[in-house]
């Protein structure tokens, strides 16, 4: 871990530029060999899809994502594997030394982590580096990459005090992660903003591609084992499957395939048959914990890290598509810095039996969760209230007795801690930043 405040002082781009220069990062190579992924939801899954497609194409990869679920090293992956502790410690030490020598200081932990990723990936000479944004795009460290292939996977009302109080403003903020003359791939829920976005990017020579317009998915077939659909990119049409479940993953897969397609095109390396095979193999092989992930079959337990209203809505819709006849117990918890009432409103109206859990990291009081559920659904049965480990044990006992399935929903920290407790670990020991 890096012992700095989560966020630095003010806009970070200038100090991140200085830091990359101090580390000797080849900026031209960084820009040419990178893809940047922004968005309100789906950034991590889209980034992982890109990584798997690229590796299936024979490329060496670096992947920077956040937050992690179980171990800090998950944020930095080389060829699909979290970086080893010695190499990570060395990179952190070098970045920390460069920060200490900076006269103006003011760095935040996320900026330092981004620099660590750049250092690791450049020294590994990765063919393709994939960077997931932290917040937004205009002032996020990933803008300093200078990538001409970026994405806005989705937009939702989040971090409005920083990004703006409308979907239009948030989409435009995230769009700014793309360098002039580049291409931005937009997810399905950005399509209603098409005209606003087109007007905004016109004077920077940025081109756009939208899922639902230039990029298509047809004939989608859902099952608890895999999702299959026909993918369209330009004139290319071909069938693909992915084991990452949920209707939202279709959007993420299309965005990822389009990103790699555009990057290969820019590099003069696009051979259509090879690309199609890489997309098929990569999407099928891709795995990413915590996203509608089944962690147990007895009882059936699904965890999901969605923690915004749009993310929760997509999770519930996907459960209905994948398991239309399942009888669920919902383990519910929301981080105290989120809009608890808005998130609970969505969950309370879908389920009838609840276990209210408090994550050890930033979790809301389970009594507050229970009261919010009953306000929305007075007939709801509140089966238990407690911390994650106690809630996990009680939920499994009830689910087995009543032959019900379990969904853990409402927060990223809740999902991660529940999974660790179920596997016999100590959820209190997790460190998320």
Protein Blocks (a to p, Z undefined) as FASTA:
>chain_A
ZZddfbdghjfklmmmmmmmmnopafklmmmmpccdedjehklmmmmmmmmmmmmnopac
dddddddfkbmklmpcgehiacdfklmmmmmmmmmmmmmmpmngopafklmmmmmmmmmm
mmnopabdcdddfehjllgmklmnopabdcdfbacdehklmnopcfklmmmmmmmmpcgh
iacdddfklmmmmmmmmmmmmmnopacddehilpccehiacdfkbccddddehjbccddd
dfbecjklmmmmmmmmmmmmmmmmmnopacfklmmmmmmmmmmmpccehiapafbfbdcd
dddfbfbfklmmmmmmmmmmmmmmbccdddddddfkbcfklmmmmmmmmpmbdcddddfe
hpacfklmmmmmmmmmmmbccfbgcdfklmmmmmmmmmmmnopacddehifklmmmmmmm
mnopafklpcfZZ
